[in-house]
Amino acid sequence: MKLTKQEEMRMEIRFVTKDDLYRIAEMTRDLTLHMGAFEWTVENHLKHVKRRFSNPRYIHLVAIIDGKIIGFTGAELKSKRTAYMLKGYVEPSYRRKRVMRQMEGKLVEILQEKGVSKIDLKVDTNNKEGKSTWIALGYTTIRETMRKQI
Ligand SMILES: CC(C)(COP(=O)(O)OP(=O)(O)OC[C@H]1O[C@@H](n2cnc3c(N)ncnc32)[C@H](O)[C@@H]1OP(=O)(O)O)[C@@H](O)C(=O)NCCC(=O)NCCS
């Protein structure tokens, strides 16, 4: 279900500020738990979030409804023309309401203004919702990573 007209009017997408970093770290913790990657504390994530925030190669965006951050995404500028998408996260109760579609659209606009023409990202094969989202937003598979457990 899409956001209601009222929710859509109330949703703001803006650059991350210093005050948002703890919330971003919390969502990054939930994102890594969702992917079954590793179980870091929010404080651990916060160190990395702060490091990226202070690096001008990184762009971070948040989606806000009624003053509450409900999602984030971002990108790292890799070269003049290429950026790397920092995945992203949307609070479960706001999923399938086009929040990521709108954040990614805004990110694309910002990157295009900087001369970027290609965005790369990595997604776990078993992350069905992640993969479906990137496909819906126009990303295609150009390379596959293989692994053998030994
Ligand atoms: C992936 C994620 C960010 C998507 O955010 P979202 O705001 O729900 O995505 P949107 O509503 O903008 O979806 C855009 C399109 O992606 C596709 N899509 C999104 N979620 C999907 C799902 N669960 N199943 C199938 N397709 C899906 C749809 O085509 C959708 O368009 P539609 O609703 O008009 O059909 C969100 O599900 C999430 O935070 N998941 C957990 C963290 C994660 O996996 N992040 C990505 C790591 S690579």
The ligand as an SDF file (V2000), in Angstrom:
LIG
                    3D

 48 50  0  0  0  0  0  0  0  0999 V2000
   14.5830   -3.2170    0.9230 C   0  0  0  0  0  0  0  0  0  0  0  0
   13.8410   -2.0620    1.5590 C   0  0  0  0  0  0  0  0  0  0  0  0
   14.7850   -0.9370    1.8740 C   0  0  0  0  0  0  0  0  0  0  0  0
   12.7490   -1.5570    0.5620 C   0  0  0  0  0  0  0  0  0  0  0  0
   12.1700   -0.3690    1.0730 O   0  0  0  0  0  0  0  0  0  0  0  0
   10.6600    0.0290    0.7520 P   0  0  0  0  0  0  0  0  0  0  0  0
   10.4740    1.4450    1.1250 O   0  0  0  0  0  0  0  0  0  0  0  0
    9.7430   -0.9450    1.3370 O   0  0  0  0  0  0  0  0  0  0  0  0
   10.6320   -0.1140   -0.8390 O   0  0  0  0  0  0  0  0  0  0  0  0
    9.5640    0.5710   -1.8160 P   0  0  0  0  0  0  0  0  0  0  0  0
    8.2150    0.5500   -1.1670 O   0  0  0  0  0  0  0  0  0  0  0  0
   10.0850    1.8840   -2.2630 O   0  0  0  0  0  0  0  0  0  0  0  0
    9.5770   -0.4700   -2.9990 O   0  0  0  0  0  0  0  0  0  0  0  0
    9.9820   -0.1590   -4.3210 C   0  0  0  0  0  0  0  0  0  0  0  0
    9.7000   -1.3670   -5.1890 C   0  0  0  0  0  0  0  0  0  0  0  0
   10.5560   -2.4490   -4.8180 O   0  0  0  0  0  0  0  0  0  0  0  0
    9.8390   -3.6940   -4.9000 C   0  0  0  0  0  0  0  0  0  0  0  0
    9.7450   -4.2900   -3.5560 N   0  0  0  0  0  0  0  0  0  0  0  0
   10.0120   -3.6940   -2.3540 C   0  0  0  0  0  0  0  0  0  0  0  0
    9.8610   -4.5660   -1.3370 N   0  0  0  0  0  0  0  0  0  0  0  0
    9.4880   -5.7440   -1.9050 C   0  0  0  0  0  0  0  0  0  0  0  0
    9.1520   -7.0260   -1.3700 C   0  0  0  0  0  0  0  0  0  0  0  0
    9.1890   -7.2680   -0.0420 N   0  0  0  0  0  0  0  0  0  0  0  0
    8.8090   -8.0160   -2.2450 N   0  0  0  0  0  0  0  0  0  0  0  0
    8.7560   -7.7800   -3.5750 C   0  0  0  0  0  0  0  0  0  0  0  0
    9.0500   -6.5680   -4.1340 N   0  0  0  0  0  0  0  0  0  0  0  0
    9.4060   -5.5740   -3.3150 C   0  0  0  0  0  0  0  0  0  0  0  0
    8.4520   -3.3620   -5.4280 C   0  0  0  0  0  0  0  0  0  0  0  0
    8.4810   -3.4820   -6.8460 O   0  0  0  0  0  0  0  0  0  0  0  0
    8.2950   -1.9210   -5.0140 C   0  0  0  0  0  0  0  0  0  0  0  0
    7.4290   -1.1930   -5.8290 O   0  0  0  0  0  0  0  0  0  0  0  0
    5.8290   -1.3650   -5.6520 P   0  0  0  0  0  0  0  0  0  0  0  0
    5.5320   -1.4290   -4.1720 O   0  0  0  0  0  0  0  0  0  0  0  0
    5.3090   -0.1400   -6.3180 O   0  0  0  0  0  0  0  0  0  0  0  0
    5.4710   -2.6390   -6.3310 O   0  0  0  0  0  0  0  0  0  0  0  0
   13.0940   -2.5140    2.8540 C   0  0  0  0  0  0  0  0  0  0  0  0
   12.3350   -3.6600    2.5650 O   0  0  0  0  0  0  0  0  0  0  0  0
   14.0490   -2.8500    3.9840 C   0  0  0  0  0  0  0  0  0  0  0  0
   14.4640   -1.9710    4.7380 O   0  0  0  0  0  0  0  0  0  0  0  0
   14.4120   -4.1400    4.1180 N   0  0  0  0  0  0  0  0  0  0  0  0
   15.3430   -4.5690    5.1660 C   0  0  0  0  0  0  0  0  0  0  0  0
   16.7610   -4.0820    4.9080 C   0  0  0  0  0  0  0  0  0  0  0  0
   17.2980   -4.4760    3.5380 C   0  0  0  0  0  0  0  0  0  0  0  0
   17.1810   -5.6170    3.1220 O   0  0  0  0  0  0  0  0  0  0  0  0
   17.8920   -3.4900    2.8570 N   0  0  0  0  0  0  0  0  0  0  0  0
   18.4990   -3.6920    1.5530 C   0  0  0  0  0  0  0  0  0  0  0  0
   19.8450   -4.2830    1.7170 C   0  0  0  0  0  0  0  0  0  0  0  0
   20.5980   -4.6790    0.1560 S   0  0  0  0  0  0  0  0  0  0  0  0
  1  2  1  0
  2  3  1  0
  2  4  1  0
  2 36  1  0
  4  5  1  0
  5  6  1  0
  6  7  2  0
  6  8  1  0
  6  9  1  0
  9 10  1  0
 10 11  2  0
 10 12  1  0
 10 13  1  0
 13 14  1  0
 14 15  1  0
 15 16  1  0
 15 30  1  0
 16 17  1  0
 17 18  1  0
 17 28  1  0
 18 19  1  0
 18 27  1  0
 19 20  2  0
 20 21  1  0
 21 22  1  0
 21 27  2  0
 22 23  1  0
 22 24  2  0
 24 25  1  0
 25 26  2  0
 26 27  1  0
 28 29  1  0
 28 30  1  0
 30 31  1  0
 31 32  1  0
 32 33  2  0
 32 34  1  0
 32 35  1  0
 36 37  1  0
 36 38  1  0
 38 39  2  0
 38 40  1  0
 40 41  1  0
 41 42  1  0
 42 43  1  0
 43 44  2  0
 43 45  1  0
 45 46  1  0
 46 47  1  0
 47 48  1  0
M  END
$$$$
